[in-house]
Amino acid sequence: MQAVFALFLQFALFSLTIAEETVHTTDNAWKYGSGGGVIGFIVLILDIIVALEVLKSSRPVSHKVLWLLVVFLFPILGIILYYLFSNRSAHNGSGGYESIA
């Protein structure tokens, strides 16, 4: 049993010496979209702000759920669509959090 373990250990160490590097890092922290980096973090914060605004609005629950789906499934496009087409002034107010069930 020790011979099998020793052989396995030698094979593992040998494969480490001939393995190619598979992790490629980039120095660009300004990734675009919602994939990460600083801009991704800004998009996440804007998504959270939109979500809170939608939840506080006086919209029906079904409209709230649809807007949240649009914003979280398509982060950048959803934010733009929400601010352009949501009629925020008509639904701004004391709608509060309405129970879904």
Rosetta blueprint (number, residue, H / E / L):
1 M L
2 Q H
3 A H
4 V H
5 F H
6 A H
7 L H
8 F H
9 L H
10 Q H
11 F H
12 A H
13 L H
14 F H
15 S H
16 L H
17 T H
18 I H
19 A L
20 E L
21 E L
22 T L
23 V L
24 H L
25 T L
26 T L
27 D L
28 N L
29 A L
30 W L
31 K L
32 Y L
33 G L
34 S L
35 G L
36 G L
37 G H
38 V H
39 I H
40 G H
41 F H
42 I H
43 V H
44 L H
45 I H
46 L H
47 D H
48 I H
49 I H
50 V H
51 A H
52 L H
53 E H
54 V H
55 L H
56 K H
57 S L
58 S L
59 R L
60 P L
61 V H
62 S H
63 H H
64 K H
65 V H
66 L H
67 W H
68 L H
69 L H
70 V H
71 V H
72 F H
73 L H
74 F L
75 P H
76 I H
77 L H
78 G H
79 I H
80 I H
81 L H
82 Y H
83 Y H
84 L H
85 F H
86 S L
87 N L
88 R H
89 S H
90 A H
91 H H
92 N L
93 G L
94 S L
95 G L
96 G L
97 Y L
98 E L
99 S L
100 I L
101 A L
